[in-house]
Amino acid sequence: MIDAFVTRLADVFGAAQQTVFEAAVAPVMFAIGLGNLLEDAFAATGWLLVGVIEIAVLIGGIGALERWRPVAPVTDRSGVRTDILYTLVHRLGLFRVLLFFLVDPLWDWTFAELRLVGWQVWQLDELVGRWWPGVTDTAWFGLVAYLVVLDFAGYWIHRAQHAANWWWALHALHHSQREMTMWSDNRSHLLDDLIRDGILVMLAHAIGVAPGQFVAIVVCTQLLESLAHANVRIGFASLERLLVSPRYHRLHHAIGVGHESAGPNSLGGHNFAVLFPLWDIVFRSAKFADTFPPTGIRDQLPEHGGRDYGDGFWRQQWLGLRRLFGAR
């Protein structure tokens, strides 16, 4: 029954993607002389539809939870509007267009060179199929297996973002939101996103994730991350050890807890897991508490220097580069 539902859902989405592409995207591509990029434009149409669906879930679902049980009132409306802009850039495919022009050629060259020397893509589902014959015949198996592997990689990438001074200089922007909401997930420096997404896409290629599976993994991950950042007073009780909750992730963003727990001048932190707290538990970075503390970075506080992380999109990006190259 699950397999039939997944297949039906894929068929409905594919039909919608084809309709939008033929009615709106393809004519524009021909009109501006980019008919040679129709295949890429078709893929971009899929990401656009996915983004529209995600934003609808944000507004209609997670937004309702924020209105129901907010942790704190939102007073910085300008900051939230900037976070919304980040979300639109990422969820509607604009950031993926940037990846296409800047990173895709490098990916293509890398894998072409590896194939020339005899390297083949490692198919994770085929490997597991040798251990449990028949399990890989189900439509959901590949999604779950690849989701776990990519989430494990995401955990270590996230720890590196906090452990390396140069990477934290970029990633700090994500933590600088003092009034975190469901829109805050995509509040990140573009260079930080390019590095992280580049690693994950390369890994997805290396273990044989199919394009359709990758889209599904991205959708699941992004929606759950939006929920984790939401301004909502919710924990998952005993299930919080299985899935990251808004309470669990808020501790990661808490001032002096989620990042600088080892001291004001020492990188550290807790709760790096993207989806599954298992990684934090196994590698001893988990912190469970029934609290919803203030979010932000210690050096934003007046008594610790009152560092400016910027108010608008472009200033935040510029200040991130200044931090990266050692300027205050």
C-alpha positions as CSV (number, residue, x, y, z in Angstrom):
1,M,0.0,0.0,0.0
2,I,2.9,2.4,0.8
3,D,4.5,1.6,-2.5
4,A,1.3,2.3,-4.4
5,F,0.9,5.6,-2.6
6,V,4.5,6.7,-3.3
7,T,4.1,5.8,-7.0
8,R,0.8,7.6,-7.2
9,L,2.2,10.7,-5.6
10,A,5.2,10.7,-8.0
11,D,2.8,10.4,-10.9
12,V,0.7,13.4,-9.8
13,F,3.8,15.5,-9.2
14,G,5.3,14.5,-12.5
15,A,2.1,15.5,-14.3
16,A,2.0,18.9,-12.6
17,Q,5.7,19.5,-13.4
18,Q,5.1,18.7,-17.1
19,T,2.1,21.0,-17.2
20,V,3.8,24.0,-15.7
21,F,6.9,23.4,-17.8
22,E,5.0,23.2,-21.1
23,A,2.6,26.1,-20.3
24,A,5.0,28.6,-18.7
25,V,8.7,27.7,-18.5
26,A,9.5,26.3,-22.0
27,P,7.9,29.2,-23.9
28,V,10.0,31.7,-21.9
29,M,13.2,29.6,-22.4
30,F,12.7,29.7,-26.2
31,A,11.8,33.4,-26.1
32,I,15.0,34.4,-24.4
33,G,17.2,32.1,-26.5
34,L,17.9,29.4,-24.0
35,G,16.3,26.4,-25.7
36,N,19.5,24.5,-25.2
37,L,18.9,24.4,-21.5
38,L,15.4,22.9,-21.6
39,E,16.4,19.7,-19.7
40,D,17.8,21.8,-16.8
41,A,14.8,24.1,-16.9
42,F,12.5,21.1,-16.5
43,A,14.4,20.0,-13.4
44,A,14.2,23.6,-12.1
45,T,10.5,23.5,-12.6
46,G,10.3,20.6,-10.3
47,W,12.2,22.4,-7.6
48,L,9.9,25.4,-8.0
49,L,6.8,23.3,-7.5
50,V,8.5,21.6,-4.4
51,G,9.2,25.0,-3.0
52,V,5.7,26.2,-3.5
53,I,4.3,23.2,-1.7
54,E,6.8,23.7,1.2
55,I,5.9,27.3,1.6
56,A,2.2,26.4,1.7
57,V,3.0,23.8,4.5
58,L,5.0,26.5,6.3
59,I,2.2,29.0,6.2
60,G,-0.8,26.7,6.7
61,G,0.8,24.1,9.1
62,I,3.8,25.3,11.0
63,G,2.6,28.9,11.1
64,A,-0.6,27.7,12.8
65,L,1.5,26.0,15.5
66,E,3.5,29.3,16.0
67,R,0.2,31.2,16.6
68,W,-1.1,28.4,18.9
69,R,1.9,28.1,21.3
70,P,4.6,30.7,20.6
71,V,7.7,30.7,22.8
72,A,7.9,34.4,22.7
73,P,6.2,37.3,20.9
74,V,7.9,38.4,17.7
75,T,8.8,42.1,17.8
76,D,11.6,42.3,15.1
77,R,9.3,42.1,12.0
78,S,12.1,43.4,9.8
79,G,14.3,40.5,10.8
80,V,11.6,38.0,10.0
81,R,11.0,39.6,6.6
82,T,14.7,39.1,5.9
83,D,14.4,35.5,6.9
84,I,11.4,35.1,4.6
85,L,13.6,36.4,1.8
86,Y,16.2,33.8,2.5
87,T,13.5,31.1,2.5
88,L,12.1,32.2,-0.9
89,V,15.7,32.3,-2.4
90,H,16.3,28.8,-1.3
91,R,12.9,27.1,-1.5
92,L,11.9,28.5,-4.9
93,G,15.0,27.3,-6.7
94,L,17.0,30.5,-7.0
95,F,19.8,29.1,-4.9
96,R,19.8,26.0,-7.0
97,V,20.3,28.1,-10.1
98,L,23.4,29.5,-8.4
99,L,24.5,25.9,-7.8
100,F,23.9,25.0,-11.4
101,F,26.2,27.8,-12.8
102,L,28.9,27.7,-10.1
103,V,29.1,24.1,-8.8
104,D,27.5,21.7,-11.3
105,P,30.4,22.0,-13.9
106,L,32.8,21.0,-11.1
107,W,30.7,18.0,-10.1
108,D,30.4,16.9,-13.8
109,W,34.1,17.2,-14.3
110,T,35.0,15.4,-11.1
111,F,32.7,12.4,-11.8
112,A,33.8,12.3,-15.5
113,E,37.4,12.1,-14.4
114,L,36.7,9.4,-11.8
115,R,34.9,7.3,-14.4
116,L,37.9,7.6,-16.7
117,V,40.1,5.9,-14.1
118,G,37.5,3.1,-13.5
119,W,35.7,4.4,-10.5
120,Q,32.0,3.5,-10.4
121,V,29.1,4.9,-8.3
122,W,28.6,3.0,-5.1
123,Q,24.9,1.8,-5.0
124,L,24.0,1.7,-1.3
125,D,20.6,0.0,-1.9
126,E,22.4,-2.8,-3.8
127,L,24.8,-3.3,-1.0
128,V,22.1,-3.6,1.6
129,G,20.1,-5.9,-0.7
130,R,22.9,-8.4,-0.4
131,W,22.4,-8.5,3.3
132,W,18.6,-8.5,3.3
133,P,17.3,-9.9,-0.1
134,G,14.0,-8.4,-1.1
135,V,14.0,-5.4,1.1
136,T,15.3,-3.0,-1.6
137,D,12.3,-3.9,-3.8
138,T,10.1,-1.5,-1.8
139,A,9.8,2.1,-3.0
140,W,10.4,3.5,0.5
141,F,13.6,1.6,1.3
142,G,16.0,3.7,-0.7
143,L,14.5,7.0,0.6
144,V,15.0,5.9,4.3
145,A,18.5,4.4,3.7
146,Y,19.8,7.4,1.9
147,L,18.1,9.8,4.3
148,V,20.0,8.2,7.2
149,V,23.3,8.3,5.5
150,L,22.9,12.0,4.4
151,D,21.7,12.9,7.9
152,F,24.8,11.3,9.4
153,A,26.9,13.4,7.0
154,G,24.9,16.5,7.9
155,Y,25.6,16.0,11.6
156,W,29.4,16.0,11.0
157,I,29.2,19.0,8.6
158,H,27.3,20.9,11.3
159,R,29.9,20.1,13.9
160,A,32.6,21.3,11.5
161,Q,30.7,24.5,11.0
162,H,31.0,25.1,14.7
163,A,34.5,23.7,15.2
164,A,36.4,25.5,12.5
165,N,36.9,29.2,13.1
166,W,36.8,30.1,9.4
167,W,33.6,28.1,8.9
168,W,32.0,29.5,12.1
169,A,32.6,33.0,10.7
170,L,30.1,32.2,8.0
171,H,27.8,29.9,10.0
172,A,27.4,32.5,12.8
173,L,24.9,34.4,10.6
174,H,22.5,31.5,11.0
175,H,22.8,31.7,14.8
176,S,22.5,35.5,15.0
177,Q,18.7,35.5,14.8
178,R,17.5,36.6,18.3
179,E,13.8,35.9,17.5
180,M,13.9,32.5,15.8
181,T,10.9,31.5,13.7
182,M,10.0,28.8,11.1
183,W,11.6,31.1,8.5
184,S,15.0,31.1,10.2
185,D,16.2,27.7,8.8
186,N,17.5,29.3,5.6
187,R,19.0,32.3,7.2
188,S,22.6,31.4,6.2
189,H,25.6,32.9,4.4
190,L,25.4,31.9,0.7
191,L,29.0,30.7,0.8
192,D,28.3,28.5,3.8
193,D,25.3,27.0,1.9
194,L,27.5,26.4,-1.2
195,I,30.1,24.5,0.8
196,R,27.6,22.4,2.8
197,D,25.3,21.6,-0.2
198,G,28.3,20.9,-2.4
199,I,29.5,18.2,0.0
200,L,26.0,16.6,0.4
201,V,25.4,16.6,-3.4
202,M,28.8,15.0,-4.0
203,L,28.0,12.4,-1.4
204,A,24.6,11.7,-2.9
205,H,26.2,11.2,-6.3
206,A,28.8,8.9,-4.8
207,I,26.3,6.5,-3.1
208,G,23.9,6.4,-6.0
209,V,20.9,8.5,-4.9
210,A,18.5,8.8,-7.7
211,P,17.2,12.3,-8.6
212,G,13.7,11.6,-7.5
213,Q,14.9,10.2,-4.2
214,F,17.1,13.2,-3.7
215,V,14.2,15.6,-4.1
216,A,12.1,13.6,-1.6
217,I,15.1,13.7,0.9
218,V,15.5,17.4,0.5
219,V,11.7,18.0,1.0
220,C,11.6,15.8,4.2
221,T,14.7,17.4,5.6
222,Q,13.7,21.0,4.9
223,L,10.2,20.8,6.3
224,L,11.4,19.1,9.5
225,E,14.2,21.7,9.8
226,S,11.6,24.5,9.5
227,L,9.6,22.9,12.2
228,A,12.7,22.6,14.4
229,H,13.4,26.3,14.1
230,A,9.8,27.3,14.7
231,N,8.8,29.7,17.5
232,V,6.6,27.1,19.1
233,R,6.7,25.7,22.6
234,I,6.7,22.0,21.7
235,G,8.9,19.1,22.7
236,F,8.4,15.5,21.6
237,A,8.7,13.9,25.1
238,S,10.3,10.5,24.8
239,L,10.3,10.7,21.0
240,E,12.8,13.6,21.3
241,R,15.5,11.0,21.2
242,L,14.3,9.8,17.8
243,L,13.5,13.1,16.0
244,V,14.7,16.6,16.5
245,S,12.0,18.8,18.1
246,P,11.7,22.6,18.3
247,R,12.7,22.4,22.0
248,Y,15.7,20.2,21.2
249,H,17.0,22.5,18.4
250,R,16.3,25.7,20.3
251,L,18.9,24.6,22.8
252,H,21.4,24.4,19.9
253,H,20.6,28.1,19.2
254,A,20.6,29.1,22.9
255,I,23.1,31.8,23.9
256,G,26.1,30.3,25.6
257,V,24.6,26.8,25.3
258,G,24.3,25.7,21.8
259,H,27.6,27.1,20.5
260,E,29.9,28.5,23.2
261,S,29.1,26.0,25.9
262,A,32.8,25.6,26.6
263,G,33.3,29.3,27.4
264,P,33.0,32.7,25.8
265,N,36.1,32.3,23.6
266,S,35.9,28.5,22.9
267,L,34.0,26.8,20.2
268,G,31.7,24.0,21.4
269,G,28.0,23.3,21.6
270,H,25.3,20.8,21.7
271,N,22.5,19.3,19.6
272,F,24.1,19.3,16.2
273,A,21.8,16.7,14.7
274,V,19.8,17.8,11.7
275,L,17.0,15.2,12.0
276,F,18.0,12.3,14.2
277,P,19.3,13.0,17.8
278,L,20.9,9.5,17.7
279,W,24.1,11.1,16.4
280,D,24.3,13.5,19.3
281,I,23.6,10.7,21.7
282,V,26.3,8.4,20.3
283,F,28.9,11.1,20.0
284,R,28.1,12.8,23.3
285,S,26.9,16.2,22.1
286,A,23.2,15.8,23.1
287,K,21.6,18.1,25.7
288,F,18.0,17.5,26.8
289,A,16.2,20.1,28.9
290,D,12.6,21.2,29.4
291,T,13.5,24.8,28.6
292,F,13.1,27.3,25.8
293,P,16.0,29.8,26.4
294,P,16.8,33.0,24.4
295,T,18.6,32.4,21.1
296,G,21.5,34.2,19.6
297,I,25.3,34.5,20.1
298,R,27.1,35.6,23.2
299,D,29.1,38.4,21.4
300,Q,25.8,40.0,20.3
301,L,25.2,41.0,23.9
302,P,26.3,44.6,24.9
303,E,28.4,43.2,27.8
304,H,30.3,41.0,25.3
305,G,30.9,43.6,22.6
306,G,27.6,43.9,20.9
307,R,28.8,42.5,17.6
308,D,26.7,43.6,14.6
309,Y,25.7,40.7,12.3
310,G,23.6,43.0,10.0
311,D,20.0,43.7,9.5
312,G,19.3,43.1,5.8
313,F,20.2,40.4,3.3
314,W,23.2,42.0,1.6
315,R,24.7,43.6,4.8
316,Q,24.5,40.2,6.5
317,Q,26.3,38.6,3.5
318,W,29.0,41.3,3.5
319,L,29.7,41.1,7.2
320,G,30.0,37.4,6.9
321,L,32.8,37.8,4.4
322,R,34.5,40.4,6.6
323,R,34.4,37.9,9.5
324,L,35.8,35.2,7.3
325,F,38.8,37.4,6.3
326,G,39.4,38.5,9.9
327,A,37.8,42.0,9.9
328,R,35.5,42.9,12.7
